[in-house]
Structure formats: C-alpha cells, structure tokens
C-alpha cells in the first residue's frame, strides 16, 4: 500500500476481510455478506481517515467487533428505508 493512499482492492486487505467475514459468520452474524463488511469499513470506519499501511488496515479489520458492524447495518437500513416508497414494503406489511 502506498503511503497516504488506501486500496480496498489490495489482495492482502481482501484476504483479511474474508478471514474476518468467516469469523463473524461462524460466531455471530451468519448472514453477513462480504459487501456489507466492506461497506462498513469504506463508508463508516475509514470514511474520514483511511489507514496508510497494510498492518493498520489489518489491525482495524481483525479487531472490529460484530456489534459495531450491526450498528452500522442498522443505521444504514433505517436511512435506506426512509428513502424508499411505501409500495416497496408491500411484501412485508401486506397489501
């Protein structure tokens, strides 16, 4: 990784994300997807300050608790739901 620049497409970062994903699926979040986990890091944790080294990125990934990912996904679901039309929820509320 280049100093001052973060690349989510770095193979080592992707491998670390996959390892964390497998751990979270096994222990607490069986339906979590790679895209959801990647969004947590890119849209929340690293939104204002991306890690500048591989070991910092790996440290962030491996030390992230499941509860923080759940909080992010919950907030995102509320925000996304607020921007949708009521018709999009017909299958849930009936109609």
C-alpha positions in Angstrom: 0.0 0.0 0.0 1.2 3.5 -0.9 1.7 5.9 2.0 -1.4 8.2 2.2 -3.5 6.1 -0.2 -5.7 3.2 0.6 -6.7 0.5 -1.9 -9.6 -1.8 -0.9 -8.7 -3.9 -3.9 -5.4 -4.9 -2.3 -5.2 -8.7 -2.2 -4.0 -8.8 1.3 -6.7 -6.5 2.5 -9.3 -8.6 0.7 -7.9 -11.8 2.3 -8.1 -10.2 5.8 -11.7 -9.1 5.1 -12.6 -12.7 4.1 -11.0 -14.0 7.3 -13.0 -11.6 9.4 -16.1 -12.3 7.4 -15.7 -16.1 8.1 -15.2 -15.4 11.8 -18.2 -13.2 12.1 -20.4 -15.6 10.2 -19.2 -18.5 12.4 -19.6 -16.7 15.7 -22.4 -14.1 15.5 -23.6 -13.0 12.0 -24.3 -16.0 9.8 -26.0 -13.9 7.0 -23.3 -11.2 6.8 -22.0 -10.7 3.2 -18.6 -9.5 2.0 -20.2 -6.4 0.5 -21.8 -5.4 3.8 -18.5 -5.8 5.7 -16.6 -3.9 3.0 -19.2 -1.1 3.2 -18.7 -0.9 7.0 -15.1 -0.2 6.5 -15.3 2.1 3.5 -18.5 4.0 4.4 -18.0 4.2 8.2 -14.7 3.3 9.8 -12.4 4.6 7.1 -14.7 7.3 5.8 -12.6 10.2 7.2 -9.3 8.6 7.6 -8.1 5.5 5.7 -5.2 3.5 7.1 -1.9 4.3 5.4 -0.3 0.9 5.9 -1.3 -2.7 5.5 -0.8 -3.6 9.1 -3.1 -0.8 10.3 -5.8 -1.9 7.9 -5.4 -5.5 9.0 -5.5 -4.4 12.7 -8.7 -2.4 12.1 -10.3 -5.3 10.3 -9.3 -8.1 12.8 -10.2 -6.0 15.9 -13.7 -4.9 14.7 -16.4 -6.3 17.0 -19.6 -7.7 15.5 -21.7 -5.2 17.5 -20.1 -2.3 15.5 -21.0 -3.9 12.2 -24.6 -4.5 13.4 -24.9 -0.8 14.5 -23.7 0.3 11.1 -26.0 -2.0 9.2 -29.0 -1.0 11.4 -28.4 2.7 10.8 -28.0 2.1 7.1 -31.2 0.1 6.9 -33.1 3.0 8.6 -31.6 5.6 6.3 -32.2 3.4 3.2 -35.8 2.7 4.3 -36.5 6.4 4.7 -35.7 7.0 1.1 -37.9 4.3 -0.3 -41.6 4.4 -1.3 -44.2 2.7 0.8 -45.0 0.4 -2.2 -41.6 -1.2 -1.8 -42.7 -2.5 1.6 -45.9 -4.2 0.4 -44.5 -7.7 0.7 -43.6 -7.0 4.4 -46.8 -5.2 5.5 -49.2 -6.8 3.2 -51.3 -5.1 0.6 
